[in-house]
Amino acid sequence: MKTKKITTTSILSTIVLLALTVFFVFPFYWIMTGAFKSQPATIMVPPQWWPAEPTLENFQRLVVQNPALKWLWNSVFTSGVTMILVCITSALAGYVLAKKHFYGQKILFSIFIAAMALPKQVVLVPLVRIVNFMGIHDTLAAVILPLIGWPFGVFLMKQFSENIPTELLESARMDGCGELRTFISIAFPIVKPGFAALAIFTFISTWNDYFMQLVMLSSRDNLTISLGVATMQAEMATNYGLIMAGAFLSAVPIVAIFLIFQKSFTQGITMGAVKG
């Protein structure tokens, strides 16, 4: 059995990776521990690195004095519905752009690429006008609908759809399969890793889309968990324990989603990076 030789480079690389890990994990650790501290303990100097007397008071106040569970449900519903719709539309559009040939195909794809370079602030005014015209402002639909046509999702699924063998599609058509049946039975199993990666991307992106939610939502009961925590920070800026409890509640679903689908996410990214 061969043993890996320990070199100076490997030692330095390990140290740097450990330092980066601590650097990125520490904020979440601080929020997690702060959520179980009393208000005096959160501002104590020197700081408590671990709650000396853990308490659930912050979470109790978060639920009783604020509609935190409603905010959490709004975030889960908005992110979940957006994820499903984006994945379906992006998979179909990417498949068509990759395996179908029609007039203006390259121009249409170029428009999607150009749209990826546009920041949301550029299209914000037209989106707000459309939302107001539809009469859905200050509803969760106002956050969901503008995000369905995500150019990055179409681009990602087109890259995965390029790997679908044309021979398989032609064989399915010869066997009498329609377009939808061909996509579901032949194309989708091949692009499934990319579909899973896009699902995680979309869920996290929608969950953290503070700017869009801030513009489209105003009623307290319609806020998402991110907006809700921000309002608490404005109203009770000194209650760090309560704010950390809200931030911890907001972060837990994202961490759980990533851990559950980590394998599919990694597989999707790896397959998308290797061509041929």
N, C-alpha and C positions, 0 to 999 in steps of 0.2 A: 504494500500500500504506500503510495507516494504521499509525502507530507509537503505541504505548501511552504516554501521558503519565506521566512519573515524578513522583509527588507525595510529600510528606512522610509521608503516611499509609502509602503503599505501602512506603516505605523502612523505616519503623518496624515495619510488619507483617512484612517480610522478616527484619529483625534479631531480632524476637521469635521467629519460627518457627525460625530457625537456632539461637537459644539453646536453645529447647525440644528441638530435634532432638539437639543435643549433650548436653543434660541426660539424655535418655532413652537415648541410644545409648552413652554413656560407660560405664555399668556393664557392659554386654555386652563392650565393648572391653577393659575392665580384666580381666574374667574370661578372655577369650580370650588376651590377652597373658600373664596370670599363669599360665595352664595350661602355657606353654612356658618358664617361668622355673624356675631352681633355687630351693631353699628359702631360701638366704640372699638371693637377689635379690628375693624377694617381700616381704621385710620391710626392705629397704634404705631408708635415709633419707639424702638425698632419694630418692624412688622412681624406678625405671627406667620410663620411659614406653613403652619398647619393649625386648624381651629382647635384652640385649647378646650373650648366648651361648645361643641357643634350644636346648632339650633336650626329648626325648620321654620322659624318665625318669618324669615324673608319670603319663603314660598307661600306661607299662609296669607301674608299681607298681599302678596302678588295676586293671589286668586280671589281673596275677599274684597280688597279695595280696588282692584282693576280686573277688567274682563280678560285676563291673561289666557285662559283656556279658549275663549272665543278667538283671540288673536292668533293663538297657535293653530286652531282649526282653519282659520282663514289662510294662513301660510301654507298649511298642508294641502288644502283644497286647491288653492291657486297654483302651487308648484306641481301638484299631481296631475291636474287637468291639463295644464300647459305642457307638461312632459309628454303625456299621451298624444295630444294633438300635434305637437311639433314632431314627434317621432313618426307618426303616421304620414303626415304631409311631406316631411323631409325624405322618408324612405321611398315614397311613391315618386316624388319629383326627382330625386337622385337617380332612381332606376330608369325613369324616362329619359333624362338627360344623358345617361351613360349608354343605354342599349337601344334607344330609338333614334331614328334619323328623320328629321323634318326641317322645313324651311325656317331659318332664324334660330336654329338650335345653339350655335356658337354665340350668337348675339345675346340670347337669353341667358346663357351661362355667364357671359361676361358681365351682364347686369347684376347677377347674384354676387359675383366677385367684387364688383365695384361697391355694392351695398354693404359688404363686409367692412369696408374702409370708412363708412359713415358713422360718426358717433351718434348716440341717441339724441343728443341735444339738437342736432341738425333737423331731425324729423319730428321733434317734440310738438311744435306748434301745429303742423298738419294733423298729427295724431290726436291732439286735444280737440281740435275743431271737429274731426270725424266722430270722436267719442261723444262730444256734446250734441252733435247732429243726430246721433243714434239714440240719445237719451239714456245712456248707460253710465254717465259720470258718477263717481262715488259708489260704484259697484265692483264686485270682483271681476265681472266680465270686462270692465275697462282695463284691467291689468292683463287678463288672459289673452284677449283677442289681438292686441297689437304685437304680441310675442309669437304668434303661431307661425308666421312666415319668417322663420329665422334663417338668414342666408348661410350662416355657418353650418347649420344642420343639413341644408341641401348640398353644400359643398362636401361635407364629410361623407354623406351617404352616396354621393356620386362617385367618390374615390373608392368606396367599398364595392359599389355596383360594377365598377370596371373589371373586378375579378370574376364576375359571373361568366362562365363559358357560353358563348353564343350558340354552340352546338346543342347544349342542353335546352335552351329556349326554343330553338327550331324543332327539336325532337318533341318537346311538349306540345307545340302547336300542331305538329303532324298527328299527334295522338288525340287531337280534338280539344285541347285545353284552351279556354278563353284567356284574355289578358289578365284578369284578376286571379284566376286559378293558377296561371303560370307564375305570377308574382308570389302568391302565397306558398305554393308547393315547391317551386324551384328556386326562385330568387331570394326569398326571405331567409331560408335556412343558411344560405351562404353569407348574407350580410348581417346575420343575427349578432355577431360580436360588435360590429359597428353600431347596430341598433341599441345594444346595451350601453355602450360607451356614450352615445348621444343622450340616452335617457338620464344618465348620471350628470352629464354636462348641463342638460336643460334644467333638471331639478335644482341643482346647486345654483345655477345662474339666476333662475327665477326667484329662488328663496332669498338670494342676496341682492336682488334688484331694488335697492332702496330708492333710487331716484325715480323710477317709473311709479312705484307705489306711492311715493310722496306726492307726486303730481296728480295721480288719478284718484286717490282716496282721501277723504276728509272726515267722515263721521267716525266717532270713537269706536263704535261697535264693528265697523268695517275695516279697521286697521289690521295690518299683519303684525306678527310678533316683533319684527325689526322696528317698525314705526312705533309700536306700543312702547318698547323699551326706550326709544328716543324721546317720546313725550314724557316718560317718567324722569328722564334725565333733565329735562327742561323744568319740570314742575318741582322735583325733589332732588336737586343736584347734589345735596349733601348726603343722601341716603345711599351710600355705595353698596351696602349689602343687598338692598332691594334691586338696584340696577344690575348687580352681578348675578342675582338669581334669575332675572329676566334674560340676561345675556346667556347664561348657562342653559336655560330652557330653550333658547333659540338655537344654540349650537348642537345640542344633543341629537336632534333628528338628522342633521347633516352628517355628523360623525357616524351614526348608526347606518344610514343609507350607504355611505362609502364602505364601511366595514362589511356589510352584507353582500354588496355587489363588487367588492374589490377584485375578485378573480375575473369577472366578466369585463370590468373596466380595463384591467391590465391586458387581458387578451385582446380586447378591441383596439387598444392603442398600439400594441405590438403588431397585430395583423395589418393595421392601417399604415404602419411605417415600413413594412417589408412588401415589396412588389416583385412580381415575376418569379 
